[in-house]
């Protein structure tokens, strides 16, 4: 059972030394009870208290990282049910599943597409995370070898214990995920996972059976457990995922305090597979196994994941500064915008695709868009002038022309006062109109 803040406080040294970053031991105890800090922050807690407080200090959802040759997929370590309460920390890992019954050339072709795929989204590189190999009556070792001949992305291996046992010693992996431990196979699967320091996915037909199964696996010495609900479909997956996460976070129920593995690839059609994957990304899926990979479905899933797993209280920002687009010269104009990433990339992409040279001054606006920053007083004449001077913009120009976003035309007179000798123009309101403005007005 979870300990209350007062119970934790009684086990702390109660010196109020402040070395943990909190004014009192009671304040630290309350944060520890809420799973918002780690016990390691207290330098004077006794060993006996550490043992007693281990449950209170442990995260409600155990963090598990699959690793291989520099690649890593982290799941778990979540502390809230809804991202607006704090944020989600471990983005759902997307895995392409291949079968050992497929020809090796087909496997290599599919895996190569995943390994080569990368897309730039507002300055962030988005990629898929790993490969799952499932036994299906073919040569399992050869299928794994075909995958490894192409990429060293983290692996999920889905096969009976007898198939996995001779293969695992040959794999030089940092952290594998083995699947599935069931009511019948869990002793052998747990033995393999423990011997090879692998994570183990448990699958049961109901959550009551899952509780019993995870407790047995943990008692066998395997700590890194992944829960794979047997429920399928939109309703079944949603109910299972939500119940597991709610029990782990709200009730500190350790038997369900593990990351979730979902299998959208079991859907009857590729379209339903994508829908199930989108639901699992939004509702607590930790590792997602999919049977199809195409750029037109990979991109929206990655963007959805990125949007859900960013901090809603901290907009995605780019570094303020003076950016060159299409090799501008001293006669070319300076466009002004804020450091909200979507605003920056919207303007930069329009100018770059037009082929017209321009300077882009990105001002510090705490990651807000132009109108939001202007309304909040974070994008004004004083700040614009300050960044013009801070980034030595004038030294790069013979003709000093500054173009403000059209929505902030009211700032033009104030900017002229702050920057004597500069020609201040008002540009269009929308990024899509910037190229025609550069051609016609400038």
Residue, then its C-alpha position, 0 to 999 in steps of 0.5 A: x500500500x502507498x504511504x501517506x506523507x505523514x508516514x514518510x515524514x516519520x521515517x525521514x531524519x527530520x533535520x530540515x537541512x534543505x539539501x533536498x531542495x525543500x524547506x522542510x522534511x515534511x514538504x519533501x515527504x509530501x512530494x515523495x508521497x505524490x511521486x513527484x520526487x525521488x528518495x535519493x534527494x535526501x542525503x541523510x535517510x537511513x538504510x532501514x528507512x530506505x528499505x521501508x520507503x522503497x515502495x513509496x519512492x518507486x515510480x507507480x509505472x516501472x520504467x523499462x528501456x529496450x536498448x540495442x547498439x545505441x538505440x533506446x526505447x523507454x516506456x513507463x515512468x508515468x505519473x499522471x492519467x491526463x497530460x494536462x495534469x503534468x505531462x507524459x514522459x515516455x512516448x509510445x514505441x512503434x514497432x514493425x512486426x515481421x513473421x518468420x514465415x515470410x521470405x528473408x528478402x521480404x523481411x529485409x525489404x520491410x525492415x529497410x523501409x523502417x530503418x531508412x524512414x525519418x521525417x523532420x517535424x518542426x525541427x524534430x526528427x521523427x522515426x519508428x523505434x524498433x522491430x518485432x519478430x514473431x514465430x509463425x512456423x518458419x525459420x525464426x533464427x533466420x528471420x532475426x538474422x535478416x532483421x539484424x542484417x539491416x538494422x540494430x533497432x531494438x527487438x521484440x521477440x515473439x516465440x515459444x521458449x524452446x524457439x528462443x532458448x538456442x537463439x538468445x545466447x547468439x544475440x549481443x543485445x542490450x535489452x530485449x523484450x520477450x513475448x509472451x509469458x502465459x499461464x502455461x509458459x511463464x516459468x520457462x519464459x521467466x527463466x529465459x528473461x532472467x538469464x539474459x537480462x531481458x524484459x518479459x511481456x505477460x499476456x492473460x485473458x483477464x486482468x485478474x489473471x494478469x495480476x496473478x501472472x505478474x506476481x508469479x513472474x516477479x517472484x521468479x526474479x524478473x523485474x522488467x515486466x510488460x503487460x500485454x492485454x489479450x483484449x482486442x478492438x477499440x473498446x477492449x483495448x481502451x478498457x484494459x489500458x485505462x484500467x491498468x493505468x488507473x490502478x497503477x497510478x491511483x491505487x499504487x497497485x504494483x502488480x499492474x504498475x508496468x508498461x503496456x504492450x498493444x498489438x494494433x497489427x492484429x486488426x483485420x485491415x490496415x485502416x483499423x490497424x492505424x485507428x487502433x494505433x492512434x488510440x493506443x498512443x493517446x491512451x497509455x500504450x507503451x509498445x505498439x506492434x504493427x504489421x504494416x508500414x507506409x509513410x502516409x500512415x507512419x507520419x500522422x502517427x508520429x506527429x500525433x505521438x509528438x503532440x501528445x508527449x510534449x509538455x502542454x505548458x511549454x510550447x515547442x521552441x526554436x533557438x532565437x537568432x538570425x537565420x539565413x535562408x537561400x544565402x542572403x546578402x547585405x541587400x536582402x530584407x530581414x523578416x521578423x518572427x517569434x521562436x514558436x517552432x510552428x511559426x518559424x518553420x511555416x515562414x522558413x519553409x515558405x521562403x526557402x521553397x520560393x528560392x528568394x534570399x532573406x534573413x529571418x530574425x527569430x526573437x525570444x517570445x517564450x515559445x509563443x506565436x506572434x499574436x499570442x506573444x504580442x497580446x502577452x507583451x512578449x513581442x514588442x518594439x523593445x524586444x525586437x530592437x534588443x534582438x536586432x542589436x543582440x544578434x548584430x543584424x545591422x552589421x550584416x546589411x548595407x540596406x537595413x530593412x525590417x519586415x514585421x508580421x502583418x498582425x502586428x502592424x501597430x508596432x511599426x512606428x515604435x520599432x522605427x523609434x527604437x531603431x533609427x535609420x532602419x526601414x520598417x515594413x509591414x509584411x503579410x499576415x500569413x506565412x503563405x503570402x510571404x513569397x509574393x510579398x518579397x517579389x512584389x513589395x520588396 
